[in-house]
């Protein structure tokens, strides 16, 4: 009967063979991944997170990260808008894989493909937009970018674009100075309009007050007395009040003398 020491080489050989066979068969898929299994190069299914076994040397598992990917432009892009203004823009794209099988079978590198598509679409859409739209209605531009990119990636590649944001649009210095002058002129225009409206309202009020005083002479006397009270508040003022009737008589006498 063979002793243990005589069987030891065979036991070691069995252990090595078991590790060589079972090692490639054990696959651990993390919570944020999905494992796409290819058997002899053909799709054999998708494995969920956790402990998984595959047929060694027959199956091949490709793990796909399902988390959201944040891709930002490495450098500002120089773009000419529809109204022939050169701007340098910076953007960021958020996307994630929702169908791991399509991301493996229908596109070679889904990240690179999505990034290049986003860059091309960014230049195309911004080139068809006016500068005013890019500055004042950036949310519309972002929504249009997202819809176009998502249309080309969601169905064929299993990649969903959740958000596209144009972070910054840098204008040439000459354009910035021109826009500053335009904004200053617009503010001056509004100030003059408000001042003119105030003058018009004051004139209307004075006209109404004059009509009331003309129809009610006593109101003129009350206003005269009120003015005297206000002037008496000045410490250095010397006031000599004259009756309005006397002033009226003097005015009539002067007019009569002038007419003669």
C-alpha positions as CSV (number, residue, x, y, z in Angstrom):
1,X,0.0,0.0,0.0
2,X,1.4,3.3,-1.0
3,X,2.4,5.6,1.8
4,X,1.3,9.2,2.2
5,X,4.7,10.5,1.1
6,X,4.5,8.5,-2.1
7,X,1.1,10.0,-2.9
8,X,2.2,13.5,-2.0
9,X,3.4,14.5,-5.5
10,X,0.0,13.2,-7.0
11,X,-1.9,15.2,-4.3
12,X,0.1,18.3,-5.2
13,X,-0.6,17.7,-8.9
14,X,-4.4,17.4,-8.2
15,X,-4.4,20.6,-6.2
16,X,-2.5,22.5,-9.0
17,X,-4.9,21.1,-11.6
18,X,-7.9,22.1,-9.5
19,X,-6.7,25.6,-9.0
20,X,-5.9,25.9,-12.8
21,X,-9.4,24.7,-13.7
22,X,-11.5,26.3,-10.9
23,X,-9.6,29.5,-10.6
24,X,-10.7,31.0,-14.0
25,X,-14.2,29.6,-13.3
26,X,-14.7,31.9,-10.2
27,X,-15.8,35.4,-11.0
28,X,-16.8,38.1,-8.6
29,X,-19.1,40.8,-9.9
30,X,-19.3,44.0,-7.8
31,X,-22.5,45.7,-7.0
32,X,-22.1,48.5,-9.6
33,X,-21.1,46.1,-12.4
34,X,-22.7,43.5,-14.7
35,X,-20.9,40.6,-16.2
36,X,-21.5,39.8,-19.9
37,X,-20.6,36.2,-20.6
38,X,-19.5,35.0,-24.0
39,X,-19.4,31.3,-24.7
40,X,-17.2,30.4,-27.7
41,X,-17.6,34.0,-28.7
42,X,-21.4,33.9,-28.5
43,X,-23.6,35.7,-26.0
44,X,-24.5,33.4,-23.1
45,X,-26.2,35.9,-20.8
46,X,-25.5,38.6,-18.2
47,X,-24.4,37.8,-14.6
48,X,-25.6,39.9,-11.7
49,X,-23.5,41.1,-8.8
50,X,-22.0,38.5,-6.5
51,X,-20.3,35.1,-6.7
52,X,-20.5,33.6,-10.2
53,X,-19.2,30.5,-11.9
54,X,-18.4,30.1,-15.6
55,X,-17.0,27.3,-17.7
56,X,-13.2,27.9,-17.7
57,X,-11.5,28.3,-21.0
58,X,-14.9,28.2,-22.7
59,X,-16.6,31.2,-21.3
60,X,-15.3,34.8,-21.1
61,X,-16.8,37.4,-18.8
62,X,-16.6,41.1,-19.7
63,X,-17.5,43.4,-16.7
64,X,-19.3,46.6,-17.5
65,X,-19.5,49.5,-15.0
66,X,-23.1,50.7,-14.7
67,X,-22.3,53.9,-12.7
68,X,-22.6,57.4,-14.1
69,X,-19.5,58.5,-16.0
70,X,-18.6,62.2,-15.9
71,X,-16.7,63.4,-18.9
72,X,-15.5,67.0,-19.3
73,X,-13.8,68.5,-22.2
74,X,-10.0,68.4,-21.8
75,X,-9.6,71.8,-23.4
76,X,-11.9,74.6,-24.5
77,X,-13.4,74.2,-28.0
78,X,-13.3,77.2,-30.4
79,X,-16.7,77.4,-32.1
80,X,-18.2,80.0,-34.6
81,X,-21.9,80.6,-33.9
82,X,-24.5,81.2,-36.5
83,X,-24.1,85.0,-36.3
84,X,-20.3,84.6,-36.9
85,X,-19.1,85.2,-33.4
86,X,-16.1,83.1,-32.2
87,X,-16.5,81.7,-28.7
88,X,-14.5,79.2,-26.6
89,X,-16.8,76.8,-24.7
90,X,-16.4,74.3,-22.0
91,X,-18.9,71.5,-21.4
92,X,-19.5,68.3,-19.3
93,X,-21.5,65.2,-20.2
94,X,-23.0,62.7,-17.7
95,X,-23.9,59.2,-19.1
96,X,-24.2,55.6,-17.9
97,X,-24.8,52.1,-19.3
98,X,-28.2,50.7,-18.7
99,X,-27.9,47.7,-21.1
100,X,-24.6,45.9,-20.7
101,X,-25.1,43.5,-23.5
102,X,-25.5,46.3,-26.1
103,X,-22.5,48.2,-24.7
104,X,-20.4,45.1,-25.3
105,X,-21.8,43.7,-28.6
106,X,-22.8,46.9,-30.5
107,X,-19.8,49.2,-29.9
108,X,-16.1,48.6,-29.4
109,X,-15.4,51.2,-26.7
110,X,-18.6,52.8,-25.5
111,X,-16.9,55.5,-23.5
112,X,-14.7,56.7,-26.3
113,X,-17.6,56.5,-28.8
114,X,-19.9,58.5,-26.5
115,X,-17.3,61.1,-25.8
116,X,-16.5,61.7,-29.5
117,X,-20.2,61.8,-30.4
118,X,-20.8,64.4,-27.6
119,X,-17.9,66.5,-28.9
120,X,-19.1,66.4,-32.5
121,X,-22.7,67.2,-31.5
122,X,-21.5,70.1,-29.3
123,X,-19.7,71.8,-32.2
124,X,-22.6,71.2,-34.5
125,X,-25.4,72.4,-32.3
126,X,-23.5,75.5,-31.0
127,X,-22.6,76.3,-34.6
128,X,-26.3,76.5,-35.4
129,X,-27.1,78.7,-32.4
130,X,-26.9,82.5,-32.0
131,X,-24.8,84.1,-29.4
132,X,-27.8,85.5,-27.6
133,X,-29.3,82.1,-27.4
134,X,-26.1,80.6,-26.1
135,X,-25.9,83.2,-23.3
136,X,-29.5,83.8,-22.4
137,X,-31.1,80.4,-23.1
138,X,-28.4,78.0,-22.3
139,X,-30.9,75.5,-20.8
140,X,-32.5,75.1,-24.2
141,X,-29.1,74.5,-25.8
142,X,-28.2,71.9,-23.1
143,X,-31.6,70.1,-23.6
144,X,-31.1,70.0,-27.4
145,X,-27.6,68.6,-26.9
146,X,-28.8,65.9,-24.5
147,X,-31.6,64.8,-26.8
148,X,-29.4,64.5,-29.9
149,X,-26.6,62.6,-28.1
150,X,-29.1,60.3,-26.3
151,X,-30.9,59.5,-29.5
152,X,-27.7,58.1,-31.0
153,X,-26.5,56.2,-27.9
154,X,-29.5,54.9,-26.0
155,X,-31.0,52.4,-28.5
156,X,-28.0,51.1,-30.4
157,X,-25.3,51.2,-27.6
158,X,-27.3,50.9,-24.4
159,X,-25.9,54.2,-23.1
160,X,-28.2,56.8,-21.6
161,X,-27.1,60.4,-21.5
162,X,-28.6,62.0,-18.4
163,X,-27.2,65.5,-18.6
164,X,-25.2,67.8,-20.9
165,X,-24.1,71.2,-19.5
166,X,-22.3,74.0,-21.3
167,X,-20.3,75.3,-18.3
168,X,-18.7,78.4,-19.8
169,X,-18.7,80.5,-23.0
170,X,-15.7,82.8,-23.2
171,X,-16.1,85.7,-25.6
172,X,-13.3,87.7,-27.3
173,X,-12.2,90.8,-25.4
174,X,-13.5,93.1,-28.2
175,X,-16.9,91.5,-28.1
176,X,-17.0,91.8,-24.3
177,X,-16.2,95.6,-24.5
178,X,-18.9,96.0,-27.2
179,X,-21.5,94.2,-25.0
180,X,-20.5,96.3,-22.0
181,X,-21.1,99.5,-24.0
182,X,-24.4,98.2,-25.2
183,X,-25.5,97.4,-21.7
184,X,-24.4,100.8,-20.5
185,X,-26.4,102.5,-23.3
186,X,-29.4,100.4,-22.4
187,X,-29.2,101.5,-18.8
188,X,-28.9,105.2,-19.7
189,X,-31.9,104.8,-22.0
190,X,-34.0,103.3,-19.2
191,X,-32.9,106.0,-16.8
192,X,-33.9,108.8,-19.2
193,X,-37.3,107.2,-19.9
194,X,-38.0,106.9,-16.1
195,X,-36.9,110.5,-15.6
196,X,-39.2,111.7,-18.4
197,X,-42.1,109.7,-17.0
198,X,-41.5,111.3,-13.6
199,X,-41.5,114.8,-15.1
200,X,-44.7,114.0,-17.0
201,X,-46.5,112.7,-13.9
202,X,-45.3,115.8,-11.9
203,X,-46.6,118.1,-14.6
204,X,-50.0,116.4,-14.6
205,X,-50.2,116.7,-10.8
206,X,-49.3,120.4,-10.9
207,X,-51.9,121.0,-13.5
208,X,-54.6,119.3,-11.4
209,X,-53.5,121.3,-8.4
210,X,-53.7,124.6,-10.3
211,X,-57.2,123.7,-11.6
212,X,-58.3,123.0,-8.0
213,X,-56.8,126.3,-6.7
214,X,-58.4,128.3,-9.5
215,X,-61.8,126.9,-8.7
216,X,-61.4,127.3,-4.9
217,X,-59.5,130.5,-4.1
218,X,-59.5,129.6,-0.4
219,X,-57.2,126.7,-1.1
220,X,-54.6,129.2,-2.5
221,X,-54.7,131.1,0.8
222,X,-54.3,127.9,2.8
223,X,-51.3,127.0,0.7
224,X,-49.9,130.5,1.2
225,X,-50.2,130.1,5.0
226,X,-48.7,126.6,4.9
227,X,-45.7,128.0,2.9
228,X,-45.2,130.8,5.6
229,X,-45.3,128.1,8.3
230,X,-42.6,126.1,6.5
231,X,-40.4,129.2,5.9
232,X,-40.7,130.3,9.6
233,X,-38.9,127.1,10.6
234,X,-35.7,128.6,9.2
235,X,-33.9,130.4,12.1
236,X,-32.2,132.9,9.8
237,X,-35.3,133.8,7.8
238,X,-37.1,137.1,8.3
239,X,-40.7,136.9,7.0
240,X,-43.0,139.9,6.3
241,X,-46.4,138.4,5.5
242,X,-48.7,140.2,3.1
243,X,-52.4,139.5,2.7
244,X,-53.3,137.9,-0.6
245,X,-56.1,140.4,-1.1
246,X,-53.6,143.3,-0.9
247,X,-51.4,141.5,-3.4
248,X,-54.3,141.0,-5.7
249,X,-55.3,144.7,-5.5
250,X,-51.7,145.7,-6.3
251,X,-51.7,143.4,-9.2
252,X,-54.9,144.8,-10.6
253,X,-53.7,148.4,-10.1
254,X,-50.5,147.5,-12.0
255,X,-52.4,146.0,-14.9
256,X,-54.7,149.0,-15.1
257,X,-51.8,151.4,-15.1
258,X,-50.1,149.4,-17.8
259,X,-53.3,149.3,-20.0
260,X,-53.6,153.2,-19.8
